Amino acid sequence: MRLLLAATAGLLATAPAAAAPADDFRQLLADHWSWWLSTNPEDATVLGDRRFDTQLGDPSLAGADAEAKQAQAFLDRLDRIPAAALPPADRTNRAILRTLLAQAVEANRYGQRAVTFNTYYGWHTSFAGIAQRVPLFTKADYESYIARLAAYRAYNAAAIATTRAGVKAGYAHPCEPLTGYEKTISGNIAETPEQSVFWVPFRARPATVAEADWADLVARGRAAIAGSVIPAYRDFLAYFQADYLPKCRKIAGVGSTPGGPAYYAFRARVETTTDMTPDAIHQLGLSEVARIRAAMDRAVADSGFKGTRAEYIAQLRADPNNFAKTPQELLEKSAWTAKQIEAWMPRLFGRLPRLPFTVAPIPAAIAEATTTAYYNPGQLAAGRPGTYAVNTSKLDQRPLYELPALTLHEAVPGHHHQVSLQQELDLPEFRRHAADFTAFVEGWALYAESLGTEMGLYDTPEKRMGQLSYEMWRACRLVVDTGLHAKGWTRDQAIQFMLDNTALTRANIEAEVNRYMTWPGQALGYKIGELTIKRLRSKAEAELGPRFDLRAFHDAVLENGAIPLSVLETNIDAWIATQKAAGKVM
């Protein structure tokens, strides 16, 4: 119509020029990010986008299909934008987004998509921490929180339906790791709303909420907890005990489930960001175990102990002086270790994040079934610090000689430093908040443990053995995870292999093996990522010689956030070339 009108007026009309590839890509990024926020509504709230404040997402299989369909649509749009037509930074953004979208599409093809929880994570444990994640400052914040409490029973029912479908198709978890798992559900069932963890935000009125509004918010919060949340946890507990547990599988590895071998190979690719096969990963693990075992033998000899490595480790495990007497003691020693490390941060990094972190106990409802510690990211916009969460259950299984390595990994310069810094980088939103490549994130945190040597933190034979044991732990993961899921290992075989090769206590080892059995492949990224970063550091040191700057190298590794290992290698090679061109090497 516009062309006809122009011709009538005697004007020369031309069709509008096609949008430039860079413009198409920017629009795609904006559309994708808006969609991602809509499918992750709690994250949207945390990040300051309040459009989805009443929502909890969709855990149904239909929801998974819809997300995969939309991911494929974005993938098709992305493939129509030629990488060569984009500036270098956007070529990297395009490659990373394409990797994430392709993984999402492929993941939905496997029946294992109906597995909704593991011993490390579940929708029920995640929701139990919602008050620690979302902002709770204003009346609007509380309105959002109450709406989600009220919506939880329907969400829980949909998650149970997905789980039920997965069990029917043959995707139940193995039986052994589920012993005691019901505590992660029942631990969140309170007799009254006031006794519930969900009541914590209602204990005191924020100054920003008027007294006239507070009584109504409290009453509605109480009703939502009593009428939706507590009944939902009771629903899940009843389903888990009566229906799920009787159908747990007897074989440990996911390879025994329908399509299991192909699914595990996919999981290995995703978690390592490499094309390594499970067998190649297994062999790498055996090689690393042998190397670290020799280092442990040398450490025993250097300690002056007259006996074998196994005898030395047995002595460490049996000595009560190596364990905290109270939960508070363990928390205080963890905090003190963190503060010692923080003194080193400006010496090892040129750029530090603004967000602080705190040390807190892992919630009692999940402590006995989970690992020795973990990190929960914070968010400045939500007024929430990062959290180094320490397991204060089973104190006789939490050796103090492991604290330096543990704290380096979970707090600084490990997860807190890397994740908080990523949130502040000048990157597209999806890379700042939604790109979570295990091999990079966990590989960096494991590399961070090795920096304790330069900090002088491993200043006793016990701490040195603790550090080597932690490195051995991650090497064993390559062997055990692939053993369980690709080679037919039993749980007992996996436990014994780790008892024979690490200084971890049995309770920690059992919790770890349970995690590997219910979360196939996730544990593979740590060692492969760490080995890549160490190799790149050695390469930079060799090529730059005395001009090598460790602070600059660390900043270069982290300056693009979490990325596939192949992208990291390309970036560091470019950084080395830039240092040479700038005259850093004489």
C-alpha positions in Angstrom: 0.0 0.0 0.0 2.8 2.4 0.8 4.5 1.8 -2.6 1.2 2.4 -4.4 0.7 5.7 -2.6 4.2 6.8 -3.3 3.9 6.0 -7.0 0.6 8.0 -7.1 2.5 11.0 -5.7 5.2 10.6 -8.4 7.9 9.6 -5.9 10.5 6.9 -6.5 9.9 4.3 -3.8 12.2 1.5 -2.8 11.8 -1.4 -0.4 13.3 -0.9 3.0 16.7 -2.4 3.4 17.0 -5.7 5.3 18.1 -5.4 8.8 21.9 -5.8 9.3 23.0 -9.1 10.9 24.2 -7.3 14.0 20.8 -5.7 14.4 19.1 -9.1 14.0 21.4 -10.6 16.5 20.8 -7.9 19.1 17.0 -8.4 18.6 17.4 -12.1 19.0 19.3 -11.6 22.3 16.6 -9.3 23.6 13.8 -11.7 22.6 15.7 -14.7 24.1 16.4 -13.0 27.4 12.8 -11.9 27.8 11.7 -15.5 27.1 14.3 -16.9 29.5 13.0 -14.6 32.3 9.5 -15.8 31.6 10.5 -19.4 32.1 12.6 -18.6 35.2 10.2 -16.3 37.0 12.0 -16.4 40.4 15.3 -15.4 38.7 13.4 -12.6 37.0 12.3 -11.3 40.3 15.8 -11.5 41.8 17.2 -9.7 38.8 14.6 -6.9 39.2 12.2 -7.8 36.4 8.8 -7.9 38.2 6.6 -9.1 35.3 6.4 -12.6 36.5 6.2 -12.1 40.3 3.3 -14.4 41.0 4.7 -17.3 38.9 6.8 -20.4 39.7 7.5 -21.8 36.3 6.1 -24.9 34.6 7.6 -28.3 35.7 5.2 -30.4 33.5 6.3 -32.4 30.5 4.2 -30.2 28.3 6.1 -27.2 29.7 9.4 -28.9 28.8 8.2 -29.6 25.3 7.1 -25.9 24.9 10.5 -24.7 26.1 12.4 -27.1 23.8 10.2 -25.9 20.9 11.0 -22.3 21.6 14.7 -23.0 22.0 14.6 -24.7 18.6 12.9 -21.6 17.1 15.6 -19.4 18.6 18.2 -21.8 17.2 16.7 -21.6 13.7 16.8 -17.7 13.9 20.4 -17.8 15.1 21.5 -20.1 12.3 20.1 -17.6 9.8 22.6 -15.0 11.1 26.0 -15.6 9.6 28.7 -15.6 12.3 31.2 -13.9 9.9 28.9 -10.9 9.6 29.1 -10.2 13.3 31.9 -8.3 15.3 34.3 -10.6 17.2 32.5 -10.2 20.6 29.2 -11.1 19.1 30.7 -14.1 17.4 31.6 -15.4 20.8 28.1 -14.5 22.1 26.5 -16.3 19.2 28.6 -19.5 19.7 27.8 -19.6 23.4 24.1 -19.0 22.9 24.0 -21.6 20.2 25.6 -24.2 22.5 23.1 -23.5 25.2 20.1 -23.7 22.9 21.3 -26.9 21.2 21.9 -28.5 24.5 18.3 -27.6 25.7 16.8 -29.0 22.5 18.8 -32.3 22.7 18.2 -32.7 26.5 14.4 -32.8 25.9 14.7 -35.8 23.6 15.7 -38.1 26.4 13.2 -39.8 28.7 15.5 -38.8 31.7 14.0 -35.3 31.3 11.3 -36.6 33.7 13.8 -37.0 36.5 12.9 -34.1 38.7 15.2 -34.4 41.7 18.4 -35.9 42.9 20.2 -36.1 46.3 21.7 -32.7 45.7 18.7 -30.8 44.4 14.9 -31.0 44.1 12.1 -28.6 43.5 11.0 -29.1 47.1 14.5 -28.2 48.5 14.7 -25.2 46.1 11.4 -23.8 47.2 12.3 -24.2 50.8 15.0 -21.5 50.2 12.8 -19.1 48.3 12.7 -16.5 51.2 16.5 -16.4 51.1 16.5 -15.8 47.3 13.9 -13.2 46.5 13.8 -9.6 47.7 11.6 -9.0 50.7 11.8 -5.2 51.3 8.5 -3.7 50.2 4.8 -4.5 50.2 5.0 -5.5 46.6 7.8 -8.0 47.5 5.6 -9.6 50.1 2.6 -9.7 47.7 4.9 -11.6 45.3 6.1 -13.9 48.0 2.6 -14.7 49.2 1.4 -15.3 45.7 4.1 -17.9 45.2 3.3 -19.6 48.5 -0.3 -19.9 47.4 0.8 -21.3 43.9 3.1 -23.9 45.3 0.6 -26.7 45.8 -0.4 -26.7 42.1 3.3 -26.4 41.1 4.1 -29.4 43.4 1.3 -31.4 41.9 2.6 -30.8 38.4 6.2 -31.8 39.5 4.8 -35.0 41.0 2.9 -35.8 37.8 6.2 -35.4 35.8 8.0 -37.6 38.3 5.3 -40.2 38.1 5.5 -40.3 34.3 9.2 -40.8 34.5 8.9 -43.7 37.0 6.3 -45.3 34.7 8.8 -45.1 31.8 11.6 -46.6 33.8 13.5 -43.6 35.0 13.3 -43.9 38.8 16.5 -43.4 40.8 18.5 -46.3 42.2 17.3 -47.5 45.6 20.4 -47.1 47.8 20.9 -43.3 47.5 17.3 -42.7 48.5 17.8 -44.0 52.1 16.7 -41.2 54.4 15.8 -38.9 51.5 12.3 -38.5 52.9 13.9 -36.2 55.5 14.5 -33.6 52.8 10.7 -33.5 52.4 9.4 -34.1 56.0 12.0 -31.5 57.3 9.9 -28.8 55.7 6.5 -30.0 57.2 5.6 -27.9 60.3 2.7 -28.3 62.6 1.9 -24.6 62.3 2.8 -21.9 59.8 4.7 -20.1 62.6 7.1 -23.1 62.9 7.8 -23.2 59.2 10.9 -21.9 57.4 8.4 -20.0 55.2 7.3 -17.9 58.1 10.7 -16.3 58.7 9.9 -13.2 56.5 6.8 -12.5 58.7 8.6 -12.5 62.0 9.3 -8.8 61.8 7.7 -6.0 59.8 10.1 -4.2 57.5 10.2 -0.4 58.0 9.1 0.0 54.4 5.8 -1.8 55.0 3.1 0.3 56.6 1.5 -1.1 59.8 -1.9 -0.8 58.2 -0.8 -3.3 55.5 1.2 -5.6 57.7 -1.6 -7.4 59.5 -3.2 -8.3 56.1 0.1 -9.5 54.7 0.7 -11.7 57.8 -2.8 -13.1 57.7 -2.5 -14.0 54.0 0.9 -15.4 54.4 -0.3 -17.6 57.3 -3.2 -18.8 55.1 -0.9 -19.6 52.1 1.5 -21.6 54.2 -1.2 -23.5 56.0 -3.4 -24.0 52.9 -0.8 -24.5 50.2 2.7 -25.1 51.2 2.5 -27.5 54.1 -0.2 -29.6 52.4 2.0 -29.7 49.3 5.0 -31.1 51.2 2.7 -33.7 52.8 1.5 -34.6 49.3 5.0 -35.1 48.1 6.0 -37.1 51.2 3.0 -39.4 50.7 3.8 -40.0 47.0 7.5 -40.5 47.7 7.0 -43.1 50.4 4.0 -45.0 49.0 4.7 -44.8 45.2 8.2 -43.7 44.4 10.3 -45.8 46.8 8.8 -49.1 45.9 9.7 -48.6 42.3 13.3 -47.5 42.7 15.7 -49.4 40.5 18.2 -52.0 41.7 21.1 -51.1 39.3 23.3 -48.2 40.1 24.0 -46.6 36.7 21.9 -44.6 34.4 23.2 -46.8 31.6 20.6 -49.4 32.7 17.7 -47.1 32.0 16.0 -46.8 28.5 18.4 -45.0 26.2 20.8 -44.7 29.1 24.2 -45.1 27.2 23.3 -42.4 24.7 22.0 -40.1 27.5 25.1 -40.5 29.5 27.4 -39.8 26.5 25.3 -36.6 26.1 25.7 -35.7 29.7 29.5 -36.2 29.5 29.6 -33.8 26.5 27.5 -31.2 28.3 29.3 -31.2 31.6 32.9 -31.2 30.1 32.2 -29.0 27.1 34.3 -31.5 25.2 33.8 -34.4 22.9 35.5 -36.9 25.2 33.8 -40.3 25.5 33.0 -41.9 28.9 35.8 -44.4 28.3 38.4 -41.6 27.5 37.3 -39.8 30.7 37.6 -43.0 32.7 41.2 -43.5 31.5 42.1 -39.9 32.2 40.8 -40.3 35.7 42.9 -43.4 36.3 46.0 -41.6 35.2 45.2 -38.6 37.5 44.6 -41.0 40.4 48.0 -42.6 39.9 49.7 -39.2 39.7 48.1 -37.8 42.8 48.5 -41.0 44.8 52.3 -40.7 44.2 52.1 -37.1 45.5 50.2 -38.3 48.6 52.9 -40.9 49.3 55.5 -38.2 49.2 53.5 -36.0 51.5 53.3 -38.9 54.0 57.0 -39.4 53.8 57.6 -35.7 54.3 55.4 -35.6 57.4 57.7 -38.0 59.2 55.0 -40.6 59.7 56.3 -44.1 59.8 53.8 -46.1 57.9 51.8 -46.3 54.7 49.6 -43.7 53.1 46.5 -45.8 54.1 47.7 -45.9 57.7 48.3 -42.2 57.8 44.9 -41.4 56.4 43.3 -43.8 58.9 45.1 -42.0 61.7 43.8 -38.6 60.4 40.2 -40.0 60.3 40.5 -41.4 63.8 42.1 -38.4 65.6 39.3 -36.4 67.4 41.5 -33.3 67.3 40.9 -33.1 63.6 37.2 -32.4 64.1 35.1 -29.5 65.5 33.2 -30.2 68.7 30.2 -28.0 67.9 28.5 -26.6 64.8 29.5 -23.1 65.9 33.1 -24.1 66.1 33.0 -25.4 62.5 31.3 -22.2 61.3 33.8 -20.0 63.1 36.8 -21.9 61.8 35.3 -21.7 58.3 34.8 -18.0 58.6 38.4 -17.5 59.9 39.8 -19.5 57.0 37.8 -17.3 54.6 39.2 -14.1 56.1 42.7 -15.4 55.9 42.2 -16.1 52.2 40.6 -12.7 51.5 43.9 -11.0 52.5 45.4 -12.6 49.4 42.8 -11.6 46.9 44.3 -8.2 45.8 47.6 -10.0 45.3 46.1 -12.6 43.0 43.4 -10.5 41.1 43.3 -7.1 39.6 39.5 -7.0 39.6 37.4 -7.9 42.6 33.5 -8.1 42.8 31.5 -5.8 45.0 29.2 -8.4 46.4 30.2 -9.8 49.8 29.6 -13.4 51.0 28.6 -14.9 54.3 29.1 -18.2 56.0 26.0 -20.1 57.1 25.0 -23.7 58.0 23.3 -25.9 55.5 19.6 -26.2 56.4 19.0 -29.1 58.8 16.3 -30.6 56.5 18.9 -31.4 53.8 22.2 -31.5 55.7 22.5 -35.2 56.3 21.7 -36.1 52.7 24.0 -33.6 51.0 27.7 -32.8 50.6 30.1 -31.2 53.0 29.5 -27.6 51.7 28.2 -25.7 48.8 27.8 -22.1 47.5 24.6 -20.2 46.9 25.0 -17.2 44.6 23.9 -13.8 45.9 22.5 -10.9 43.9 23.2 -7.2 44.7 19.8 -6.1 43.3 18.0 -8.5 45.7 20.1 -7.4 48.6 21.4 -10.9 49.1 25.0 -11.8 49.7 26.7 -15.0 48.3 26.5 -17.8 50.9 29.3 -20.3 51.7 27.0 -23.0 53.2 28.8 -25.4 55.5 27.5 -28.8 56.6 27.4 -28.9 60.4 25.7 -32.3 60.7 27.8 -35.4 61.5 30.7 -33.3 62.9 32.9 -36.4 63.3 32.9 -36.7 59.5 33.9 -33.0 58.7 37.7 -32.9 59.2 39.2 -29.5 59.9 42.2 -30.2 57.8 40.0 -30.0 54.7 38.8 -26.5 55.5 41.5 -24.5 53.5 40.8 -26.4 50.3 37.0 -26.4 50.9 36.9 -22.6 51.5 39.1 -21.8 48.5 36.7 -23.8 46.4 33.3 -22.6 47.7 34.0 -19.0 48.7 37.1 -17.1 47.4 38.8 -17.3 45.0 36.5 -20.0 43.9 32.7 -19.9 43.4 31.9 -16.6 45.1 34.6 -14.6 43.3 33.9 -16.1 39.9 30.1 -16.0 40.0 29.8 -12.6 41.6 32.3 -11.1 39.1 30.4 -12.6 36.2 27.3 -10.8 37.4 29.1 -7.5 37.0 30.8 -8.0 33.6 29.8 -6.1 30.5 28.2 -9.1 28.8 24.8 -9.9 27.4 22.3 -10.7 30.2 22.1 -14.4 29.3 25.9 -14.8 29.8 25.9 -12.9 33.1 23.1 -14.8 34.7 22.2 -18.0 32.6 25.4 -19.4 31.3 26.6 -22.0 33.8 29.2 -24.3 32.2 30.2 -26.8 34.8 33.7 -27.5 33.4 34.5 -23.8 33.7 32.7 -22.9 36.9 33.8 -26.0 38.8 37.1 -26.3 37.0 37.9 -22.7 38.2 36.9 -23.6 41.8 39.2 -26.7 41.8 42.0 -24.6 40.3 41.4 -22.1 43.1 42.2 -24.9 45.6 45.7 -25.1 44.2 46.3 -21.4 44.9 46.3 -22.3 48.6 49.9 -23.5 48.1 50.9 -20.0 47.0 49.0 -18.5 49.9 50.8 -20.8 52.4 47.5 -22.2 53.7 48.7 -25.8 53.5 51.1 -25.3 56.4 50.7 -28.6 58.2 51.0 -32.2 56.9 47.4 -32.7 57.7 46.3 -29.7 55.6 48.6 -30.7 52.8 47.0 -34.2 52.8 43.6 -32.5 52.9 44.4 -30.6 49.8 45.7 -33.6 47.9 42.7 -35.6 49.1 40.4 -33.0 47.6 42.3 -33.1 44.3 42.2 -36.9 44.4 38.5 -36.7 45.2 37.8 -34.9 41.9 40.1 -37.3 40.0 38.2 -40.2 41.5 35.0 -38.7 40.2 36.2 -39.2 36.6 36.7 -42.9 37.4 33.7 -43.5 39.6 31.0 -41.5 37.6 32.0 -43.3 34.4 32.3 -46.5 36.3 28.8 -46.3 37.6 27.1 -45.1 34.5 29.1 -46.6 31.7 30.9 -49.6 33.1 28.4 -51.3 35.4 30.0 -50.5 38.7 28.0 -51.0 41.9 27.7 -48.4 44.7 30.0 -50.5 46.9 32.7 -50.6 44.2 32.5 -46.8 43.9 32.6 -46.2 47.6 35.6 -48.6 48.1 37.5 -46.9 45.2 37.2 -43.6 47.0 38.0 -45.0 50.4 41.2 -46.5 49.0 42.3 -43.3 47.3 41.2 -40.3 49.3 41.3 -39.1 52.9 37.6 -38.3 52.9 35.6 -39.8 55.6 33.1 -42.6 54.8 30.0 -40.4 55.4 31.3 -37.8 52.9 32.2 -40.5 50.4 28.7 -42.1 50.6 27.0 -38.8 50.1 29.2 -38.1 47.1 28.6 -41.5 45.5 24.8 -41.0 46.1 25.1 -37.7 44.3 26.9 -39.2 41.3 24.3 -42.0 41.1 21.4 -39.6 40.9 23.1 -36.8 38.9 24.9 -38.5 36.0 27.8 -36.7 34.5 27.8 -33.5 36.6 30.9 -34.6 38.5 33.0 -34.9 35.3 33.5 -31.2 34.7 35.6 -30.4 37.7 38.9 -32.1 37.0 38.8 -31.6 33.2 38.2 -27.9 33.7 41.0 -27.6 36.3 43.5 -29.5 34.1 42.6 -27.1 31.2 43.2 -24.0 33.3 46.5 -25.3 34.7 47.7 -26.2 31.2 46.9 -22.8 29.9 48.7 -21.2 32.9 51.8 -23.3 32.2 51.6 -22.3 28.5 51.4 -18.6 29.4 54.3 -18.9 31.9 56.5 -20.7 29.3 55.7 -18.2 26.5 55.9 -15.0 28.6 58.7 -16.0 30.9 59.6 -13.5 33.6 57.0 -11.1 32.3 54.2 -13.4 33.2 51.7 -11.6 35.4 49.6 -14.0 37.5 47.0 -11.3 38.4 46.5 -10.5 34.7 46.3 -14.1 33.8 43.6 -14.8 36.4 41.7 -11.7 35.2 41.9 -12.9 31.6 40.5 -16.3 32.6 37.5 -14.8 34.3 36.9 -11.7 32.1 34.3 -13.5 29.9 32.4 -15.3 32.6 31.6 -19.0 32.3 32.4 -20.3 28.8 33.1 -23.6 27.1 36.7 -24.8 27.5 37.4 -24.4 23.8 36.4 -20.7 24.0 38.6 -20.3 27.0 41.6 -21.7 25.2 41.0 -19.4 22.3 40.8 -16.4 24.6 43.9 -17.2 26.5 45.9 -17.8 23.3 44.8 -14.3 22.2 45.7 -12.9 25.6 49.2 -14.3 25.3 49.6 -12.9 21.8 48.4 -9.5 23.0 50.9 -9.5 25.9 53.7 -10.3 23.5 52.6 -7.6 21.0 52.4 -5.1 23.8 56.1 -5.6 24.4 55.6 -7.6 27.6 58.2 -10.1 26.4 61.6 -8.7 25.6 
